[in-house]
Structure formats: C-alpha cells, structure tokens
Amino acid sequence: MSLLDANLPAVRTEVPSQFHVLTVVAVVLLALSAAWGLVDPRLVDGAPVWMKPLKFALSFAVLFGTLALVEARLSPAVRDGWPLRITGWVMAAAFLSEMAYMMYQGARAEPSHFNMSTPFHEFMYTVVMAAGAVSLVVAVGVIGWIARRDRGADLGPALREGVWLGFGLSFVLTLVVAGYMSGGTGHFVGLHREGAPTLPLMGWSGVTGDLRPAHFAALHAMQVLPLLGLWLDRRGTVGAVRTVRLAAAGYAAVTLAVFVQALMGLPLIPLA
C-alpha cells in the first residue's frame, strides 16, 4: 500500500438488511404479476388469474417495507442479533413458498386458496400455506416484542407503544379472522352471485357478508398505530402513550365489529 492509499478514508459498505431485501423481492414479484396480467386474459373464479399474486405481492411489499423501517430504528446489537435474524429467515421462507405456489397456480389458471381438488392442492393450502401464514403473523408479534424491549432503539414513547400494540394487534386479530376464514370454503358469508356489485378496487361484496374487510383491518393495525404514535411524538402531545392505547382498543373493537357484521351475512357497505 502506498502512502497516498494509506491516507484515504476507509469506505464502509452498508449491507442491505434482510427486510429491505425482502421488500425489493416483493416489489419485483408485484411487477412480474402486473406484467403477466396485462398479456394473460384468463380468469379464475371470475377474477384475472394474476390478480391474487399481485395483491399478495403488494401486501408483502407493504409488510416488509414496514418492518424495514422499524428495523432501522432498532439498536445495532438488536439488529444484528440472532432473534431478529431467525425471525427474518422464517418470514422469508413463508413468503417465498406462498408466492411461488400462488404464481404457479396463476400460471395454471387454478385457484390457490380454498382449493381442495387434489391431495397436492389440499396439502399446499392446508399445510404449506397455512403454516406460512401462521409463521408470518407470529413473526410480526415477535418483532413488536423485540422493539418494545429494545431500550436503545430510536423510538419515541408513543411510537414504541404504537409498534408494540400495532404489531401485537395484527398478530392476534389476524389469527382470529384469517383462522376462521381459512377453515371455511371461501371468504363470503352468504350468497354472492357472479356479477353481483362489489366495492371498487377492493372487490369486497356489496350484497352479502365478506370476511376480507376485517382481515384487511387486522393486517394493517401494524401500520396505523405506529404512524399514529410517530405523529403524536412529533407533536409532543401530552398523554401520547395513553392516546395510542385508547386508539388500539378502538381499532380492535372496530375490526371485531366488522368481523361480526360479516358473520351475520351483512356487507360492509350495501350496494344493492
């Protein structure tokens, strides 16, 4: 090494975190699903064959993007620790196996969910996808607990409470709603005829009970409550932690009310 080289500052190469990598992979799968959907006119259960992989890839991109933002605020020791790494590996395995099966089924123009037509499909839905879904929501709860206990994390008091309660609610509420939904034969409660009115963009039934609104609300507690906590911290609101706790209780109550409404066979917003 020359004297000139010795005087140069050392360049530190930042390695992307596991959740940043998973976010990028989900975005790539989202783009692929959208591209294939543009040239593949086939339908499955009345919907474009690539709509299911596209929706799930978008959901995974939001999930892992949220986790990457929280991970960046954790202390270096926790970020590099084995609990978070193992949790990330479990989530990666669940994510990749679910997306691989949904895209395989999309290519075959066959449903991936509630498909018990062959022993293979039954195994993939009731074992592989079920185990993956449970692993993902449990992992969200674990990361919320890790963030709560990390005293060196760059988290204000309301944001810390929002992450903990938001991730915890997503874990519990999703187990309740998705667990019930997966045990049935579909997400409708009652008769939804093909061509019946649905909510724009979301596709939720406007004529009968639909479990997907409650499932959606359960999944996104992990974004809503941390954002509320971050906003309250930045405003310096007095009693911010208490406000987050009250909001969490209200959010859980609304989600369960929407769930019960669906079980009664009533649409979230009647359209007919």
DRENMAR-401062 format. One line per field, with one value per residue (C-alpha): x, y, z; residue in one letter. Coordinates in nm, 4 decimals, padded with zeros to 6 digits. Layout:
// DRENMAR-401062
xx = c(X:...)
yy = c(Y:...)
zz = c(Z:...)
lolo = c(A:...)
***
This chain:
// DRENMAR-401062
xx = c(00.0000:00.1340:00.1453:-00.1328:-00.3555:-00.2916:-00.4230:-00.7523:-01.0532:-01.1872:-01.5067:-01.7710:-02.0011:-02.3536:-02.5146:-02.8901:-03.0949:-03.2966:-03.6244:-03.5003:-03.4084:-03.7472:-03.9202:-03.7328:-03.8156:-04.1853:-04.1812:-04.0197:-04.2875:-04.5518:-04.4131:-04.3973:-04.7566:-04.8754:-04.6836:-04.8150:-05.1655:-05.1505:-05.0967:-05.2912:-05.6704:-05.7670:-05.9947:-06.0191:-06.3282:-06.4303:-06.1078:-05.7899:-05.5534:-05.2699:-05.4786:-05.4216:-05.0388:-05.0423:-05.2461:-05.0333:-04.7068:-04.8314:-04.9301:-04.5884:-04.4125:-04.6034:-04.5351:-04.1611:-04.1288:-04.2860:-04.0541:-03.7511:-03.8431:-03.8819:-03.5641:-03.3665:-03.4619:-03.3506:-03.0169:-02.7238:-02.6976:-03.0628:-03.0496:-02.7551:-02.8872:-02.9975:-03.3628:-03.4303:-03.2258:-03.4043:-03.7405:-03.6472:-03.5421:-03.8713:-04.0653:-03.8585:-03.9288:-04.3021:-04.3186:-04.1295:-04.3211:-04.6599:-04.5742:-04.4237:-04.7420:-04.9756:-04.7790:-04.7668:-05.1445:-05.1879:-04.9909:-05.2208:-05.5342:-05.6310:-05.7232:-05.4576:-05.6920:-05.9725:-05.8603:-05.9005:-05.9421:-05.6442:-05.4278:-05.1490:-05.3673:-05.5107:-05.1611:-05.0374:-05.3354:-05.3931:-05.0297:-04.7774:-04.9792:-05.1418:-04.8045:-04.6633:-04.9499:-04.9237:-04.5443:-04.5754:-04.8241:-04.6417:-04.3188:-04.4870:-04.5814:-04.2273:-04.0756:-04.3179:-04.1994:-03.8345:-03.8909:-04.0681:-03.7802:-03.5010:-03.4223:-03.1524:-03.3918:-03.4552:-03.8242:-04.0190:-04.2566:-04.5721:-04.4033:-04.2691:-04.6202:-04.7647:-04.5212:-04.5790:-04.9589:-04.9936:-04.7806:-04.9462:-05.2965:-05.2071:-05.0854:-05.3932:-05.6663:-05.5277:-05.5146:-05.8811:-06.0151:-05.7883:-05.8079:-06.1865:-06.1795:-05.9305:-06.1466:-06.4346:-06.4816:-06.4410:-06.4440:-06.8164:-07.0786:-07.3946:-07.4600:-07.2563:-07.3612:-07.1114:-07.1547:-07.3025:-07.1927:-06.8572:-06.6682:-06.4422:-06.0725:-06.1085:-06.3596:-06.5430:-06.9018:-07.1745:-07.4565:-07.3508:-07.1056:-06.7396:-06.4593:-06.1921:-06.2604:-06.1960:-05.8884:-05.7625:-05.8130:-05.6407:-05.3358:-05.2889:-05.3005:-04.9211:-04.9102:-05.1929:-05.0870:-04.7130:-04.7987:-05.0273:-04.7518:-04.4952:-04.7307:-04.8055:-04.4347:-04.3528:-04.6307:-04.5149:-04.8693:-04.9282:-05.0508:-04.9440:-04.8899:-05.2362:-05.3814:-05.2155:-05.3533:-05.7056:-05.6707:-05.5553:-05.8619:-06.0881:-05.9170:-05.9596:-06.3272:-06.3978:-06.2164:-06.4112:-06.7371:-06.6665:-06.5875:-06.9167:-07.1052:-06.9634:-07.0551:-07.4133:-07.4136:-07.4162:-07.1904:-06.9579:-07.1281:-07.4570:-07.4589:-07.7872)
yy = c(00.0000:00.3418:00.6395:00.8013:00.4969:00.4941:00.8499:00.7699:00.7332:00.3843:00.3231:00.1325:-00.0828:-00.0983:-00.4390:-00.4168:-00.5554:-00.8726:-00.6809:-00.4342:-00.7294:-00.8940:-00.5645:-00.5466:-00.9099:-00.8448:-00.5377:-00.7424:-01.0136:-00.7397:-00.6028:-00.9507:-01.0285:-00.6965:-00.7513:-01.1045:-00.9848:-00.7393:-01.0171:-01.3033:-01.2596:-01.5800:-01.5761:-01.7907:-01.7615:-01.4603:-01.2660:-01.2261:-01.5160:-01.2850:-01.0697:-01.2943:-01.2995:-00.9246:-00.8429:-01.0661:-00.9272:-00.5744:-00.6798:-00.8378:-00.5250:-00.3132:-00.5682:-00.5930:-00.2201:-00.1520:-00.3999:-00.2456:00.0988:-00.0349:-00.2417:00.0703:00.2306:-00.0636:-00.0597:-00.2174:-00.5041:-00.5977:-00.5507:-00.7893:-01.0314:-01.3852:-01.3440:-01.0878:-01.2775:-01.6062:-01.4302:-01.2794:-01.6161:-01.7737:-01.4911:-01.5199:-01.8933:-01.8415:-01.5508:-01.7257:-02.0531:-01.8775:-01.6573:-01.9491:-02.1541:-01.8646:-01.7815:-02.1490:-02.1693:-01.8451:-01.9853:-02.2902:-02.0722:-02.2554:-02.1095:-02.1222:-02.0581:-02.2919:-02.5404:-02.8998:-03.0558:-03.2941:-03.4229:-03.1947:-02.8837:-02.9778:-03.0243:-02.6945:-02.4994:-02.6644:-02.7327:-02.5225:-02.2017:-02.2363:-02.2840:-01.9912:-01.7606:-01.8501:-01.8076:-01.4624:-01.3237:-01.4803:-01.3241:-00.9819:-01.0217:-01.1302:-00.8248:-00.5994:-00.7565:-00.7162:-00.3471:-00.2920:-00.4414:-00.2660:00.0253:00.1510:00.1822:00.5202:00.5077:00.7792:00.6630:00.6854:00.5288:00.2427:00.1825:00.2071:-00.0513:-00.2867:-00.2600:-00.2372:-00.5418:-00.7269:-00.6485:-00.7562:-01.0857:-01.1530:-01.0161:-01.1844:-01.5193:-01.4769:-01.3529:-01.5419:-01.8553:-01.8547:-01.7706:-02.0428:-02.3052:-02.2401:-02.2754:-01.9069:-01.5511:-01.4888:-01.5473:-01.5970:-01.5986:-01.3732:-01.4413:-01.3833:-01.0287:-00.9009:-00.5475:-00.5161:-00.2243:-00.0577:-00.1516:-00.3783:-00.6191:-00.6738:-00.7927:-00.5311:-00.7804:-01.0287:-01.0838:-01.0718:-01.1581:-00.9699:-00.6210:-00.7484:-00.9347:-00.6152:-00.4133:-00.6802:-00.6858:-00.3085:-00.2355:-00.2651:00.0444:00.2541:00.2543:00.3169:00.6083:00.7497:00.7125:00.8792:01.1729:01.2165:01.2063:01.4725:01.6956:01.6455:01.5557:01.5214:01.1724:01.0386:00.6829:00.6761:00.8043:00.5229:00.2679:00.4074:00.4079:00.0446:-00.0542:00.1327:-00.0187:-00.3697:-00.3036:-00.1736:-00.4671:-00.7195:-00.5335:-00.5581:-00.9276:-00.9901:-00.7935:-01.0253:-01.3330:-01.2025:-01.2077:-00.8281:-00.6426:-00.3716:-00.1198:-00.2361:-00.1783:-00.3463)
zz = c(00.0000:-00.0947:00.1385:-00.0684:-00.0237:00.3494:00.3786:00.2050:00.4361:00.4781:00.2814:00.4730:00.2666:00.4068:00.3592:00.2920:00.5783:00.5314:00.5337:00.2727:00.0509:00.1045:00.0202:-00.3099:-00.3916:-00.3203:-00.5482:-00.8258:-00.7914:-00.7925:-01.1199:-01.2750:-01.1747:-01.3174:-01.6433:-01.6919:-01.6082:-01.8980:-02.1522:-01.9911:-02.0241:-01.8436:-01.5399:-01.2290:-01.0086:-01.2163:-01.1491:-01.3592:-01.2908:-01.1852:-00.9503:-00.6470:-00.6806:-00.7494:-00.4365:-00.2174:-00.3590:-00.2840:00.0688:00.1254:-00.0047:00.2497:00.5258:00.4695:00.3999:00.7407:00.9101:00.7371:00.8713:01.2255:01.1983:01.1004:01.4344:01.6477:01.8254:01.6346:01.8834:01.8329:01.4545:01.4329:01.6955:01.6273:01.7343:01.4612:01.2031:01.2657:01.2563:00.9207:00.7795:00.8859:00.7223:00.4042:00.3771:00.4332:00.1878:-00.0917:-00.0576:-00.0618:-00.3593:-00.5528:-00.5103:-00.5950:-00.9106:-01.0086:-00.9678:-01.1574:-01.4495:-01.4456:-01.4125:-01.0944:-00.7537:-00.4824:-00.1880:-00.0774:-00.3418:-00.2204:-00.5650:-00.5329:-00.2460:-00.3690:-00.3626:-00.0247:00.1186:-00.0237:00.1104:00.4483:00.5389:00.3456:00.3077:00.6495:00.8186:00.6224:00.7188:01.0877:01.0796:00.9259:01.1786:01.4738:01.3464:01.3354:01.7014:01.7870:01.6172:01.8032:02.1306:02.0300:01.9526:02.2855:02.4838:02.2905:02.5206:02.2836:01.9909:01.8284:01.9223:02.0982:02.3733:02.1602:01.8567:02.0703:02.2059:01.8550:01.7201:02.0115:02.0120:01.6339:01.5683:01.8550:01.7297:01.3759:01.5237:01.7390:01.5115:01.2005:01.3778:01.4716:01.1378:00.8972:01.1117:01.0844:00.7136:00.6237:00.7938:00.5533:00.1804:00.0904:00.2172:00.1580:00.4271:00.2293:-00.1439:-00.3710:-00.7301:-01.0087:-01.1338:-00.8062:-00.7029:-00.5291:-00.3777:-00.6357:-00.6194:-00.3151:-00.4702:-00.1407:-00.1712:-00.1624:-00.1218:00.1444:00.4272:00.3292:00.5712:00.3782:00.5227:00.8758:00.7500:00.5867:00.9057:01.1149:00.8896:00.8820:01.2531:01.2295:01.0055:01.1540:01.5196:01.4634:01.2315:01.4993:01.7602:01.5342:01.4714:01.8423:01.9322:01.6741:01.8050:02.1621:02.2633:02.6371:02.7241:02.3836:02.5082:02.6641:02.3372:02.1441:02.3901:02.3561:01.9770:01.9867:02.1896:01.9492:01.6452:01.7838:01.8619:01.5107:01.3481:01.5546:01.4783:01.1046:01.1529:01.3358:01.0694:00.8036:01.0077:01.0140:00.6339:00.6022:00.3566:00.4845:00.2517:00.0914:-00.2839:-00.3737)
lolo = c(M:S:L:L:D:A:N:L:P:A:V:R:T:E:V:P:S:Q:F:H:V:L:T:V:V:A:V:V:L:L:A:L:S:A:A:W:G:L:V:D:P:R:L:V:D:G:A:P:V:W:M:K:P:L:K:F:A:L:S:F:A:V:L:F:G:T:L:A:L:V:E:A:R:L:S:P:A:V:R:D:G:W:P:L:R:I:T:G:W:V:M:A:A:A:F:L:S:E:M:A:Y:M:M:Y:Q:G:A:R:A:E:P:S:H:F:N:M:S:T:P:F:H:E:F:M:Y:T:V:V:M:A:A:G:A:V:S:L:V:V:A:V:G:V:I:G:W:I:A:R:R:D:R:G:A:D:L:G:P:A:L:R:E:G:V:W:L:G:F:G:L:S:F:V:L:T:L:V:V:A:G:Y:M:S:G:G:T:G:H:F:V:G:L:H:R:E:G:A:P:T:L:P:L:M:G:W:S:G:V:T:G:D:L:R:P:A:H:F:A:A:L:H:A:M:Q:V:L:P:L:L:G:L:W:L:D:R:R:G:T:V:G:A:V:R:T:V:R:L:A:A:A:G:Y:A:A:V:T:L:A:V:F:V:Q:A:L:M:G:L:P:L:I:P:L:A)
***
